[in-house]
Amino acid sequence: MKTTIDVAEALLREAREVASRDRTTLKDLVQEGLRRVLDERRPRREAFRLRAIEPVGGGFQPDFADGDWQRVRDEIYRGRGT
């Protein structure tokens, strides 16, 4: 999409020099700058946090109360070919 913007002459001159030096186009340089500004100004979401839950009934079954995940996994896959 084409648009027209007014840019200070000194800024445009410097941008053209940077684009030339970096072997890119003024268009690409402007788009990169806009992306950076928009990323900086985009509202940040709080990181998702899974809420802690307490197990109903006191947690593990008595056979697994020691929390040995190897035993739990073995029990889950018992009789399923592994």
mmCIF file of the N, C-alpha and C atoms, coordinates in Angstrom:
data_MODEL
# 
_entry.id   MODEL 
# 
loop_
_atom_site.group_PDB 
_atom_site.id 
_atom_site.type_symbol 
_atom_site.label_atom_id 
_atom_site.label_alt_id 
_atom_site.label_comp_id 
_atom_site.label_asym_id 
_atom_site.label_entity_id 
_atom_site.label_seq_id 
_atom_site.pdbx_PDB_ins_code 
_atom_site.Cartn_x 
_atom_site.Cartn_y 
_atom_site.Cartn_z 
_atom_site.occupancy 
_atom_site.B_iso_or_equiv 
_atom_site.pdbx_formal_charge 
_atom_site.auth_seq_id 
_atom_site.auth_comp_id 
_atom_site.auth_asym_id 
_atom_site.auth_atom_id 
_atom_site.pdbx_PDB_model_num 
ATOM 1   N N  . MET A 1 1  ? 0.848  -1.172  0.000  1.00 0.00 ? 1  MET A N  1 
ATOM 2   C CA . MET A 1 1  ? 0.000  0.000   0.000  1.00 0.00 ? 1  MET A CA 1 
ATOM 3   C C  . MET A 1 1  ? 0.896  1.239   0.000  1.00 0.00 ? 1  MET A C  1 
ATOM 4   N N  . LYS A 1 2  ? 0.537  2.178   -0.782 1.00 0.00 ? 2  LYS A N  1 
ATOM 5   C CA . LYS A 1 2  ? 1.327  3.405   -0.856 1.00 0.00 ? 2  LYS A CA 1 
ATOM 6   C C  . LYS A 1 2  ? 0.705  4.468   0.032  1.00 0.00 ? 2  LYS A C  1 
ATOM 7   N N  . THR A 1 3  ? 1.570  5.284   0.614  1.00 0.00 ? 3  THR A N  1 
ATOM 8   C CA . THR A 1 3  ? 1.129  6.417   1.408  1.00 0.00 ? 3  THR A CA 1 
ATOM 9   C C  . THR A 1 3  ? 2.195  7.504   1.334  1.00 0.00 ? 3  THR A C  1 
ATOM 10  N N  . THR A 1 4  ? 1.844  8.673   1.739  1.00 0.00 ? 4  THR A N  1 
ATOM 11  C CA . THR A 1 4  ? 2.788  9.795   1.739  1.00 0.00 ? 4  THR A CA 1 
ATOM 12  C C  . THR A 1 4  ? 2.953  10.274  3.173  1.00 0.00 ? 4  THR A C  1 
ATOM 13  N N  . ILE A 1 5  ? 4.203  10.479  3.576  1.00 0.00 ? 5  ILE A N  1 
ATOM 14  C CA . ILE A 1 5  ? 4.477  11.016  4.909  1.00 0.00 ? 5  ILE A CA 1 
ATOM 15  C C  . ILE A 1 5  ? 5.486  12.149  4.780  1.00 0.00 ? 5  ILE A C  1 
ATOM 16  N N  . ASP A 1 6  ? 5.423  13.085  5.707  1.00 0.00 ? 6  ASP A N  1 
ATOM 17  C CA . ASP A 1 6  ? 6.402  14.167  5.759  1.00 0.00 ? 6  ASP A CA 1 
ATOM 18  C C  . ASP A 1 6  ? 7.483  13.772  6.753  1.00 0.00 ? 6  ASP A C  1 
ATOM 19  N N  . VAL A 1 7  ? 8.726  13.837  6.295  1.00 0.00 ? 7  VAL A N  1 
ATOM 20  C CA . VAL A 1 7  ? 9.864  13.470  7.128  1.00 0.00 ? 7  VAL A CA 1 
ATOM 21  C C  . VAL A 1 7  ? 10.856 14.631  7.098  1.00 0.00 ? 7  VAL A C  1 
ATOM 22  N N  . ALA A 1 8  ? 11.420 14.935  8.241  1.00 0.00 ? 8  ALA A N  1 
ATOM 23  C CA . ALA A 1 8  ? 12.432 15.991  8.292  1.00 0.00 ? 8  ALA A CA 1 
ATOM 24  C C  . ALA A 1 8  ? 13.563 15.644  7.330  1.00 0.00 ? 8  ALA A C  1 
ATOM 25  N N  . GLU A 1 9  ? 14.046 16.636  6.630  1.00 0.00 ? 9  GLU A N  1 
ATOM 26  C CA . GLU A 1 9  ? 15.061 16.432  5.601  1.00 0.00 ? 9  GLU A CA 1 
ATOM 27  C C  . GLU A 1 9  ? 16.311 15.733  6.134  1.00 0.00 ? 9  GLU A C  1 
ATOM 28  N N  . ALA A 1 10 ? 16.788 16.171  7.294  1.00 0.00 ? 10 ALA A N  1 
ATOM 29  C CA . ALA A 1 10 ? 17.995 15.559  7.875  1.00 0.00 ? 10 ALA A CA 1 
ATOM 30  C C  . ALA A 1 10 ? 17.755 14.087  8.218  1.00 0.00 ? 10 ALA A C  1 
ATOM 31  N N  . LEU A 1 11 ? 16.570 13.801  8.726  1.00 0.00 ? 11 LEU A N  1 
ATOM 32  C CA . LEU A 1 11 ? 16.236 12.414  9.076  1.00 0.00 ? 11 LEU A CA 1 
ATOM 33  C C  . LEU A 1 11 ? 16.165 11.549  7.825  1.00 0.00 ? 11 LEU A C  1 
ATOM 34  N N  . LEU A 1 12 ? 15.546 12.058  6.791  1.00 0.00 ? 12 LEU A N  1 
ATOM 35  C CA . LEU A 1 12 ? 15.442 11.319  5.537  1.00 0.00 ? 12 LEU A CA 1 
ATOM 36  C C  . LEU A 1 12 ? 16.817 11.078  4.934  1.00 0.00 ? 12 LEU A C  1 
ATOM 37  N N  . ARG A 1 13 ? 17.672 12.096  4.974  1.00 0.00 ? 13 ARG A N  1 
ATOM 38  C CA . ARG A 1 13 ? 19.028 11.958  4.429  1.00 0.00 ? 13 ARG A CA 1 
ATOM 39  C C  . ARG A 1 13 ? 19.788 10.863  5.179  1.00 0.00 ? 13 ARG A C  1 
ATOM 40  N N  . GLU A 1 14 ? 19.690 10.892  6.515  1.00 0.00 ? 14 GLU A N  1 
ATOM 41  C CA . GLU A 1 14 ? 20.382 9.864   7.313  1.00 0.00 ? 14 GLU A CA 1 
ATOM 42  C C  . GLU A 1 14 ? 19.807 8.475   7.041  1.00 0.00 ? 14 GLU A C  1 
ATOM 43  N N  . ALA A 1 15 ? 18.497 8.395   6.904  1.00 0.00 ? 15 ALA A N  1 
ATOM 44  C CA . ALA A 1 15 ? 17.864 7.106   6.624  1.00 0.00 ? 15 ALA A CA 1 
ATOM 45  C C  . ALA A 1 15 ? 18.319 6.555   5.277  1.00 0.00 ? 15 ALA A C  1 
ATOM 46  N N  . ARG A 1 16 ? 18.419 7.421   4.290  1.00 0.00 ? 16 ARG A N  1 
ATOM 47  C CA . ARG A 1 16 ? 18.905 6.973   2.972  1.00 0.00 ? 16 ARG A CA 1 
ATOM 48  C C  . ARG A 1 16 ? 20.346 6.486   3.052  1.00 0.00 ? 16 ARG A C  1 
ATOM 49  N N  . GLU A 1 17 ? 21.167 7.186   3.830  1.00 0.00 ? 17 GLU A N  1 
ATOM 50  C CA . GLU A 1 17 ? 22.567 6.767   3.990  1.00 0.00 ? 17 GLU A CA 1 
ATOM 51  C C  . GLU A 1 17 ? 22.647 5.392   4.668  1.00 0.00 ? 17 GLU A C  1 
ATOM 52  N N  . VAL A 1 18 ? 21.849 5.195   5.701  1.00 0.00 ? 18 VAL A N  1 
ATOM 53  C CA . VAL A 1 18 ? 21.844 3.902   6.407  1.00 0.00 ? 18 VAL A CA 1 
ATOM 54  C C  . VAL A 1 18 ? 21.348 2.803   5.476  1.00 0.00 ? 18 VAL A C  1 
ATOM 55  N N  . ALA A 1 19 ? 20.294 3.077   4.737  1.00 0.00 ? 19 ALA A N  1 
ATOM 56  C CA . ALA A 1 19 ? 19.760 2.083   3.802  1.00 0.00 ? 19 ALA A CA 1 
ATOM 57  C C  . ALA A 1 19 ? 20.806 1.712   2.759  1.00 0.00 ? 19 ALA A C  1 
ATOM 58  N N  . SER A 1 20 ? 21.508 2.715   2.247  1.00 0.00 ? 20 SER A N  1 
ATOM 59  C CA . SER A 1 20 ? 22.545 2.464   1.247  1.00 0.00 ? 20 SER A CA 1 
ATOM 60  C C  . SER A 1 20 ? 23.685 1.650   1.848  1.00 0.00 ? 20 SER A C  1 
ATOM 61  N N  . ARG A 1 21 ? 24.127 2.058   3.029  1.00 0.00 ? 21 ARG A N  1 
ATOM 62  C CA . ARG A 1 21 ? 25.228 1.366   3.701  1.00 0.00 ? 21 ARG A CA 1 
ATOM 63  C C  . ARG A 1 21 ? 24.871 -0.094  3.982  1.00 0.00 ? 21 ARG A C  1 
ATOM 64  N N  . ASP A 1 22 ? 23.621 -0.321  4.406  1.00 0.00 ? 22 ASP A N  1 
ATOM 65  C CA . ASP A 1 22 ? 23.172 -1.669  4.769  1.00 0.00 ? 22 ASP A CA 1 
ATOM 66  C C  . ASP A 1 22 ? 22.640 -2.462  3.579  1.00 0.00 ? 22 ASP A C  1 
ATOM 67  N N  . ARG A 1 23 ? 22.730 -1.854  2.408  1.00 0.00 ? 23 ARG A N  1 
ATOM 68  C CA . ARG A 1 23 ? 22.272 -2.488  1.163  1.00 0.00 ? 23 ARG A CA 1 
ATOM 69  C C  . ARG A 1 23 ? 20.826 -2.969  1.280  1.00 0.00 ? 23 ARG A C  1 
ATOM 70  N N  . THR A 1 24 ? 19.995 -2.045  1.692  1.00 0.00 ? 24 THR A N  1 
ATOM 71  C CA . THR A 1 24 ? 18.565 -2.312  1.789  1.00 0.00 ? 24 THR A CA 1 
ATOM 72  C C  . THR A 1 24 ? 17.843 -1.126  1.173  1.00 0.00 ? 24 THR A C  1 
ATOM 73  N N  . THR A 1 25 ? 16.551 -1.161  1.207  1.00 0.00 ? 25 THR A N  1 
ATOM 74  C CA . THR A 1 25 ? 15.786 -0.054  0.645  1.00 0.00 ? 25 THR A CA 1 
ATOM 75  C C  . THR A 1 25 ? 15.261 0.830   1.764  1.00 0.00 ? 25 THR A C  1 
ATOM 76  N N  . LEU A 1 26 ? 14.927 2.053   1.418  1.00 0.00 ? 26 LEU A N  1 
ATOM 77  C CA . LEU A 1 26 ? 14.323 2.974   2.372  1.00 0.00 ? 26 LEU A CA 1 
ATOM 78  C C  . LEU A 1 26 ? 12.992 2.399   2.864  1.00 0.00 ? 26 LEU A C  1 
ATOM 79  N N  . LYS A 1 27 ? 12.260 1.791   1.953  1.00 0.00 ? 27 LYS A N  1 
ATOM 80  C CA . LYS A 1 27 ? 10.984 1.158   2.307  1.00 0.00 ? 27 LYS A CA 1 
ATOM 81  C C  . LYS A 1 27 ? 11.186 0.106   3.397  1.00 0.00 ? 27 LYS A C  1 
ATOM 82  N N  . ASP A 1 28 ? 12.164 -0.775  3.220  1.00 0.00 ? 28 ASP A N  1 
ATOM 83  C CA . ASP A 1 28 ? 12.425 -1.820  4.219  1.00 0.00 ? 28 ASP A CA 1 
ATOM 84  C C  . ASP A 1 28 ? 12.867 -1.218  5.550  1.00 0.00 ? 28 ASP A C  1 
ATOM 85  N N  . LEU A 1 29 ? 13.666 -0.173  5.476  1.00 0.00 ? 29 LEU A N  1 
ATOM 86  C CA . LEU A 1 29 ? 14.140 0.488   6.692  1.00 0.00 ? 29 LEU A CA 1 
ATOM 87  C C  . LEU A 1 29 ? 12.974 1.114   7.464  1.00 0.00 ? 29 LEU A C  1 
ATOM 88  N N  . VAL A 1 30 ? 12.080 1.766   6.748  1.00 0.00 ? 30 VAL A N  1 
ATOM 89  C CA . VAL A 1 30 ? 10.911 2.385   7.382  1.00 0.00 ? 30 VAL A CA 1 
ATOM 90  C C  . VAL A 1 30 ? 10.008 1.310   7.988  1.00 0.00 ? 30 VAL A C  1 
ATOM 91  N N  . GLN A 1 31 ? 9.788  0.224   7.268  1.00 0.00 ? 31 GLN A N  1 
ATOM 92  C CA . GLN A 1 31 ? 8.942  -0.851  7.788  1.00 0.00 ? 31 GLN A CA 1 
ATOM 93  C C  . GLN A 1 31 ? 9.553  -1.479  9.038  1.00 0.00 ? 31 GLN A C  1 
ATOM 94  N N  . GLU A 1 32 ? 10.863 -1.683  9.032  1.00 0.00 ? 32 GLU A N  1 
ATOM 95  C CA . GLU A 1 32 ? 11.528 -2.231  10.211 1.00 0.00 ? 32 GLU A CA 1 
ATOM 96  C C  . GLU A 1 32 ? 11.353 -1.297  11.407 1.00 0.00 ? 32 GLU A C  1 
ATOM 97  N N  . GLY A 1 33 ? 11.530 -0.002  11.166 1.00 0.00 ? 33 GLY A N  1 
ATOM 98  C CA . GLY A 1 33 ? 11.364 0.973   12.245 1.00 0.00 ? 33 GLY A CA 1 
ATOM 99  C C  . GLY A 1 33 ? 9.951  0.988   12.788 1.00 0.00 ? 33 GLY A C  1 
ATOM 100 N N  . LEU A 1 34 ? 8.966  0.951   11.899 1.00 0.00 ? 34 LEU A N  1 
ATOM 101 C CA . LEU A 1 34 ? 7.569  0.922   12.348 1.00 0.00 ? 34 LEU A CA 1 
ATOM 102 C C  . LEU A 1 34 ? 7.274  -0.329  13.167 1.00 0.00 ? 34 LEU A C  1 
ATOM 103 N N  . ARG A 1 35 ? 7.789  -1.462  12.714 1.00 0.00 ? 35 ARG A N  1 
ATOM 104 C CA . ARG A 1 35 ? 7.567  -2.713  13.471 1.00 0.00 ? 35 ARG A CA 1 
ATOM 105 C C  . ARG A 1 35 ? 8.153  -2.610  14.881 1.00 0.00 ? 35 ARG A C  1 
ATOM 106 N N  . ARG A 1 36 ? 9.355  -2.065  14.973 1.00 0.00 ? 36 ARG A N  1 
ATOM 107 C CA . ARG A 1 36 ? 9.990  -1.933  16.296 1.00 0.00 ? 36 ARG A CA 1 
ATOM 108 C C  . ARG A 1 36 ? 9.180  -1.028  17.216 1.00 0.00 ? 36 ARG A C  1 
ATOM 109 N N  . VAL A 1 37 ? 8.747  0.099   16.699 1.00 0.00 ? 37 VAL A N  1 
ATOM 110 C CA . VAL A 1 37 ? 7.967  1.037   17.510 1.00 0.00 ? 37 VAL A CA 1 
ATOM 111 C C  . VAL A 1 37 ? 6.651  0.402   17.932 1.00 0.00 ? 37 VAL A C  1 
ATOM 112 N N  . LEU A 1 38 ? 5.980  -0.250  17.006 1.00 0.00 ? 38 LEU A N  1 
ATOM 113 C CA . LEU A 1 38 ? 4.706  -0.885  17.336 1.00 0.00 ? 38 LEU A CA 1 
ATOM 114 C C  . LEU A 1 38 ? 4.888  -2.002  18.358 1.00 0.00 ? 38 LEU A C  1 
ATOM 115 N N  . ASP A 1 39 ? 5.952  -2.789  18.222 1.00 0.00 ? 39 ASP A N  1 
ATOM 116 C CA . ASP A 1 39 ? 6.240  -3.846  19.213 1.00 0.00 ? 39 ASP A CA 1 
ATOM 117 C C  . ASP A 1 39 ? 6.462  -3.261  20.596 1.00 0.00 ? 39 ASP A C  1 
ATOM 118 N N  . GLU A 1 40 ? 7.203  -2.149  20.661 1.00 0.00 ? 40 GLU A N  1 
ATOM 119 C CA . GLU A 1 40 ? 7.483  -1.509  21.950 1.00 0.00 ? 40 GLU A CA 1 
ATOM 120 C C  . GLU A 1 40 ? 6.213  -0.964  22.602 1.00 0.00 ? 40 GLU A C  1 
ATOM 121 N N  . ARG A 1 41 ? 5.307  -0.495  21.792 1.00 0.00 ? 41 ARG A N  1 
ATOM 122 C CA . ARG A 1 41 ? 4.106  0.172   22.318 1.00 0.00 ? 41 ARG A CA 1 
ATOM 123 C C  . ARG A 1 41 ? 2.913  -0.765  22.488 1.00 0.00 ? 41 ARG A C  1 
ATOM 124 N N  . ARG A 1 42 ? 3.028  -1.971  21.987 1.00 0.00 ? 42 ARG A N  1 
ATOM 125 C CA . ARG A 1 42 ? 1.936  -2.930  22.110 1.00 0.00 ? 42 ARG A CA 1 
ATOM 126 C C  . ARG A 1 42 ? 1.783  -3.313  23.573 1.00 0.00 ? 42 ARG A C  1 
ATOM 127 N N  . PRO A 1 43 ? 0.560  -3.287  24.086 1.00 0.00 ? 43 PRO A N  1 
ATOM 128 C CA . PRO A 1 43 ? 0.362  -3.665  25.494 1.00 0.00 ? 43 PRO A CA 1 
ATOM 129 C C  . PRO A 1 43 ? 0.832  -5.107  25.738 1.00 0.00 ? 43 PRO A C  1 
ATOM 130 N N  . ARG A 1 44 ? 1.539  -5.285  26.811 1.00 0.00 ? 44 ARG A N  1 
ATOM 131 C CA . ARG A 1 44 ? 2.048  -6.609  27.164 1.00 0.00 ? 44 ARG A CA 1 
ATOM 132 C C  . ARG A 1 44 ? 1.026  -7.334  28.009 1.00 0.00 ? 44 ARG A C  1 
ATOM 133 N N  . ARG A 1 45 ? 0.833  -8.599  27.695 1.00 0.00 ? 45 ARG A N  1 
ATOM 134 C CA . ARG A 1 45 ? -0.045 -9.432  28.503 1.00 0.00 ? 45 ARG A CA 1 
ATOM 135 C C  . ARG A 1 45 ? 0.756  -10.010 29.651 1.00 0.00 ? 45 ARG A C  1 
ATOM 136 N N  . GLU A 1 46 ? 0.067  -10.210 30.741 1.00 0.00 ? 46 GLU A N  1 
ATOM 137 C CA . GLU A 1 46 ? 0.727  -10.894 31.843 1.00 0.00 ? 46 GLU A CA 1 
ATOM 138 C C  . GLU A 1 46 ? 0.928  -12.342 31.445 1.00 0.00 ? 46 GLU A C  1 
ATOM 139 N N  . ALA A 1 47 ? 2.030  -12.915 31.866 1.00 0.00 ? 47 ALA A N  1 
ATOM 140 C CA . ALA A 1 47 ? 2.292  -14.313 31.557 1.00 0.00 ? 47 ALA A CA 1 
ATOM 141 C C  . ALA A 1 47 ? 1.231  -15.186 32.214 1.00 0.00 ? 47 ALA A C  1 
ATOM 142 N N  . PHE A 1 48 ? 0.816  -16.203 31.486 1.00 0.00 ? 48 PHE A N  1 
ATOM 143 C CA . PHE A 1 48 ? -0.187 -17.121 32.014 1.00 0.00 ? 48 PHE A CA 1 
ATOM 144 C C  . PHE A 1 48 ? 0.394  -17.889 33.194 1.00 0.00 ? 48 PHE A C  1 
ATOM 145 N N  . ARG A 1 49 ? -0.371 -17.966 34.245 1.00 0.00 ? 49 ARG A N  1 
ATOM 146 C CA . ARG A 1 49 ? 0.049  -18.726 35.426 1.00 0.00 ? 49 ARG A CA 1 
ATOM 147 C C  . ARG A 1 49 ? -1.058 -19.700 35.775 1.00 0.00 ? 49 ARG A C  1 
ATOM 148 N N  . LEU A 1 50 ? -0.714 -20.960 35.759 1.00 0.00 ? 50 LEU A N  1 
ATOM 149 C CA . LEU A 1 50 ? -1.665 -21.996 36.131 1.00 0.00 ? 50 LEU A CA 1 
ATOM 150 C C  . LEU A 1 50 ? -1.853 -21.941 37.636 1.00 0.00 ? 50 LEU A C  1 
ATOM 151 N N  . ARG A 1 51 ? -3.096 -21.843 38.058 1.00 0.00 ? 51 ARG A N  1 
ATOM 152 C CA . ARG A 1 51 ? -3.341 -21.737 39.490 1.00 0.00 ? 51 ARG A CA 1 
ATOM 153 C C  . ARG A 1 51 ? -3.095 -23.087 40.161 1.00 0.00 ? 51 ARG A C  1 
ATOM 154 N N  . ALA A 1 52 ? -2.596 -23.023 41.355 1.00 0.00 ? 52 ALA A N  1 
ATOM 155 C CA . ALA A 1 52 ? -2.326 -24.237 42.119 1.00 0.00 ? 52 ALA A CA 1 
ATOM 156 C C  . ALA A 1 52 ? -3.647 -24.813 42.618 1.00 0.00 ? 52 ALA A C  1 
ATOM 157 N N  . ILE A 1 53 ? -3.745 -26.111 42.585 1.00 0.00 ? 53 ILE A N  1 
ATOM 158 C CA . ILE A 1 53 ? -4.937 -26.773 43.110 1.00 0.00 ? 53 ILE A CA 1 
ATOM 159 C C  . ILE A 1 53 ? -4.517 -27.809 44.137 1.00 0.00 ? 53 ILE A C  1 
ATOM 160 N N  . GLU A 1 54 ? -5.390 -28.028 45.052 1.00 0.00 ? 54 GLU A N  1 
ATOM 161 C CA . GLU A 1 54 ? -5.152 -29.056 46.058 1.00 0.00 ? 54 GLU A CA 1 
ATOM 162 C C  . GLU A 1 54 ? -5.920 -30.302 45.638 1.00 0.00 ? 54 GLU A C  1 
ATOM 163 N N  . PRO A 1 55 ? -5.269 -31.445 45.658 1.00 0.00 ? 55 PRO A N  1 
ATOM 164 C CA . PRO A 1 55 ? -5.964 -32.668 45.256 1.00 0.00 ? 55 PRO A CA 1 
ATOM 165 C C  . PRO A 1 55 ? -7.089 -33.008 46.219 1.00 0.00 ? 55 PRO A C  1 
ATOM 166 N N  . VAL A 1 56 ? -8.185 -33.481 45.666 1.00 0.00 ? 56 VAL A N  1 
ATOM 167 C CA . VAL A 1 56 ? -9.314 -33.914 46.479 1.00 0.00 ? 56 VAL A CA 1 
ATOM 168 C C  . VAL A 1 56 ? -8.990 -35.297 47.031 1.00 0.00 ? 56 VAL A C  1 
ATOM 169 N N  . GLY A 1 57 ? -9.263 -35.522 48.283 1.00 0.00 ? 57 GLY A N  1 
ATOM 170 C CA . GLY A 1 57 ? -9.043 -36.837 48.866 1.00 0.00 ? 57 GLY A CA 1 
ATOM 171 C C  . GLY A 1 57 ? -7.629 -37.068 49.361 1.00 0.00 ? 57 GLY A C  1 
ATOM 172 N N  . GLY A 1 58 ? -6.811 -36.032 49.430 1.00 0.00 ? 58 GLY A N  1 
ATOM 173 C CA . GLY A 1 58 ? -5.498 -36.181 50.035 1.00 0.00 ? 58 GLY A CA 1 
ATOM 174 C C  . GLY A 1 58 ? -4.363 -36.513 49.103 1.00 0.00 ? 58 GLY A C  1 
ATOM 175 N N  . GLY A 1 59 ? -4.561 -36.505 47.800 1.00 0.00 ? 59 GLY A N  1 
ATOM 176 C CA . GLY A 1 59 ? -3.444 -36.712 46.880 1.00 0.00 ? 59 GLY A CA 1 
ATOM 177 C C  . GLY A 1 59 ? -3.388 -38.101 46.297 1.00 0.00 ? 59 GLY A C  1 
ATOM 178 N N  . PHE A 1 60 ? -2.175 -38.678 46.218 1.00 0.00 ? 60 PHE A N  1 
ATOM 179 C CA . PHE A 1 60 ? -1.964 -39.981 45.604 1.00 0.00 ? 60 PHE A CA 1 
ATOM 180 C C  . PHE A 1 60 ? -2.681 -41.101 46.354 1.00 0.00 ? 60 PHE A C  1 
ATOM 181 N N  . GLN A 1 61 ? -2.957 -42.143 45.603 1.00 0.00 ? 61 GLN A N  1 
ATOM 182 C CA . GLN A 1 61 ? -3.443 -43.370 46.220 1.00 0.00 ? 61 GLN A CA 1 
ATOM 183 C C  . GLN A 1 61 ? -2.314 -43.916 47.105 1.00 0.00 ? 61 GLN A C  1 
ATOM 184 N N  . PRO A 1 62 ? -2.654 -44.665 48.147 1.00 0.00 ? 62 PRO A N  1 
ATOM 185 C CA . PRO A 1 62 ? -1.610 -45.152 49.067 1.00 0.00 ? 62 PRO A CA 1 
ATOM 186 C C  . PRO A 1 62 ? -0.456 -45.882 48.373 1.00 0.00 ? 62 PRO A C  1 
ATOM 187 N N  . ASP A 1 63 ? -0.746 -46.633 47.300 1.00 0.00 ? 63 ASP A N  1 
ATOM 188 C CA . ASP A 1 63 ? 0.322  -47.365 46.597 1.00 0.00 ? 63 ASP A CA 1 
ATOM 189 C C  . ASP A 1 63 ? 1.339  -46.436 45.930 1.00 0.00 ? 63 ASP A C  1 
ATOM 190 N N  . PHE A 1 64 ? 0.953  -45.190 45.711 1.00 0.00 ? 64 PHE A N  1 
ATOM 191 C CA . PHE A 1 64 ? 1.831  -44.249 45.011 1.00 0.00 ? 64 PHE A CA 1 
ATOM 192 C C  . PHE A 1 64 ? 2.199  -43.044 45.873 1.00 0.00 ? 64 PHE A C  1 
ATOM 193 N N  . ALA A 1 65 ? 1.995  -43.143 47.158 1.00 0.00 ? 65 ALA A N  1 
ATOM 194 C CA . ALA A 1 65 ? 2.219  -42.021 48.071 1.00 0.00 ? 65 ALA A CA 1 
ATOM 195 C C  . ALA A 1 65 ? 3.672  -41.559 48.090 1.00 0.00 ? 65 ALA A C  1 
ATOM 196 N N  . ASP A 1 66 ? 4.616  -42.430 47.698 1.00 0.00 ? 66 ASP A N  1 
ATOM 197 C CA . ASP A 1 66 ? 6.028  -42.031 47.715 1.00 0.00 ? 66 ASP A CA 1 
ATOM 198 C C  . ASP A 1 66 ? 6.373  -41.096 46.552 1.00 0.00 ? 66 ASP A C  1 
ATOM 199 N N  . GLY A 1 67 ? 5.445  -40.942 45.602 1.00 0.00 ? 67 GLY A N  1 
ATOM 200 C CA . GLY A 1 67 ? 5.657  -39.999 44.503 1.00 0.00 ? 67 GLY A CA 1 
ATOM 201 C C  . GLY A 1 67 ? 6.671  -40.456 43.471 1.00 0.00 ? 67 GLY A C  1 
ATOM 202 N N  . ASP A 1 68 ? 6.932  -41.745 43.365 1.00 0.00 ? 68 ASP A N  1 
ATOM 203 C CA . ASP A 1 68 ? 7.880  -42.289 42.395 1.00 0.00 ? 68 ASP A CA 1 
ATOM 204 C C  . ASP A 1 68 ? 7.232  -42.277 41.008 1.00 0.00 ? 68 ASP A C  1 
ATOM 205 N N  . TRP A 1 69 ? 7.601  -41.289 40.181 1.00 0.00 ? 69 TRP A N  1 
ATOM 206 C CA . TRP A 1 69 ? 6.968  -41.127 38.876 1.00 0.00 ? 69 TRP A CA 1 
ATOM 207 C C  . TRP A 1 69 ? 7.261  -42.283 37.938 1.00 0.00 ? 69 TRP A C  1 
ATOM 208 N N  . GLN A 1 70 ? 8.361  -42.943 38.100 1.00 0.00 ? 70 GLN A N  1 
ATOM 209 C CA . GLN A 1 70 ? 8.656  -44.127 37.294 1.00 0.00 ? 70 GLN A CA 1 
ATOM 210 C C  . GLN A 1 70 ? 7.581  -45.183 37.529 1.00 0.00 ? 70 GLN A C  1 
ATOM 211 N N  . ARG A 1 71 ? 7.221  -45.414 38.791 1.00 0.00 ? 71 ARG A N  1 
ATOM 212 C CA . ARG A 1 71 ? 6.174  -46.398 39.112 1.00 0.00 ? 71 ARG A CA 1 
ATOM 213 C C  . ARG A 1 71 ? 4.818  -45.932 38.578 1.00 0.00 ? 71 ARG A C  1 
ATOM 214 N N  . VAL A 1 72 ? 4.530  -44.658 38.706 1.00 0.00 ? 72 VAL A N  1 
ATOM 215 C CA . VAL A 1 72 ? 3.252  -44.134 38.206 1.00 0.00 ? 72 VAL A CA 1 
ATOM 216 C C  . VAL A 1 72 ? 3.173  -44.344 36.694 1.00 0.00 ? 72 VAL A C  1 
ATOM 217 N N  . ARG A 1 73 ? 4.237  -43.972 35.978 1.00 0.00 ? 73 ARG A N  1 
ATOM 218 C CA . ARG A 1 73 ? 4.256  -44.142 34.521 1.00 0.00 ? 73 ARG A CA 1 
ATOM 219 C C  . ARG A 1 73 ? 4.137  -45.603 34.130 1.00 0.00 ? 73 ARG A C  1 
ATOM 220 N N  . ASP A 1 74 ? 4.853  -46.476 34.825 1.00 0.00 ? 74 ASP A N  1 
ATOM 221 C CA . ASP A 1 74 ? 4.771  -47.903 34.522 1.00 0.00 ? 74 ASP A CA 1 
ATOM 222 C C  . ASP A 1 74 ? 3.344  -48.413 34.697 1.00 0.00 ? 74 ASP A C  1 
ATOM 223 N N  . GLU A 1 75 ? 2.676  -47.934 35.729 1.00 0.00 ? 75 GLU A N  1 
ATOM 224 C CA . GLU A 1 75 ? 1.300  -48.367 35.976 1.00 0.00 ? 75 GLU A CA 1 
ATOM 225 C C  . GLU A 1 75 ? 0.360  -47.853 34.883 1.00 0.00 ? 75 GLU A C  1 
ATOM 226 N N  . ILE A 1 76 ? 0.566  -46.632 34.469 1.00 0.00 ? 76 ILE A N  1 
ATOM 227 C CA . ILE A 1 76 ? -0.284 -46.057 33.416 1.00 0.00 ? 76 ILE A CA 1 
ATOM 228 C C  . ILE A 1 76 ? -0.183 -46.876 32.130 1.00 0.00 ? 76 ILE A C  1 
ATOM 229 N N  . TYR A 1 77 ? 1.033  -47.306 31.785 1.00 0.00 ? 77 TYR A N  1 
ATOM 230 C CA . TYR A 1 77 ? 1.250  -48.000 30.525 1.00 0.00 ? 77 TYR A CA 1 
ATOM 231 C C  . TYR A 1 77 ? 1.199  -49.521 30.641 1.00 0.00 ? 77 TYR A C  1 
ATOM 232 N N  . ARG A 1 78 ? 0.927  -50.060 31.800 1.00 0.00 ? 78 ARG A N  1 
ATOM 233 C CA . ARG A 1 78 ? 0.883  -51.517 31.971 1.00 0.00 ? 78 ARG A CA 1 
ATOM 234 C C  . ARG A 1 78 ? -0.154 -52.111 31.034 1.00 0.00 ? 78 ARG A C  1 
ATOM 235 N N  . GLY A 1 79 ? 0.275  -53.135 30.296 1.00 0.00 ? 79 GLY A N  1 
ATOM 236 C CA . GLY A 1 79 ? -0.620 -53.825 29.365 1.00 0.00 ? 79 GLY A CA 1 
ATOM 237 C C  . GLY A 1 79 ? -0.842 -53.108 28.048 1.00 0.00 ? 79 GLY A C  1 
ATOM 238 N N  . ARG A 1 80 ? -0.071 -52.064 27.777 1.00 0.00 ? 80 ARG A N  1 
ATOM 239 C CA . ARG A 1 80 ? -0.259 -51.312 26.535 1.00 0.00 ? 80 ARG A CA 1 
ATOM 240 C C  . ARG A 1 80 ? 0.926  -51.482 25.590 1.00 0.00 ? 80 ARG A C  1 
ATOM 241 N N  . GLY A 1 81 ? 1.705  -52.521 25.797 1.00 0.00 ? 81 GLY A N  1 
ATOM 242 C CA . GLY A 1 81 ? 2.762  -52.834 24.828 1.00 0.00 ? 81 GLY A CA 1 
ATOM 243 C C  . GLY A 1 81 ? 4.107  -52.189 25.096 1.00 0.00 ? 81 GLY A C  1 
ATOM 244 N N  . THR A 1 82 ? 4.256  -51.452 26.165 1.00 0.00 ? 82 THR A N  1 
ATOM 245 C CA . THR A 1 82 ? 5.584  -50.856 26.422 1.00 0.00 ? 82 THR A CA 1 
ATOM 246 C C  . THR A 1 82 ? 6.119  -51.350 27.734 1.00 0.00 ? 82 THR A C  1 
# 
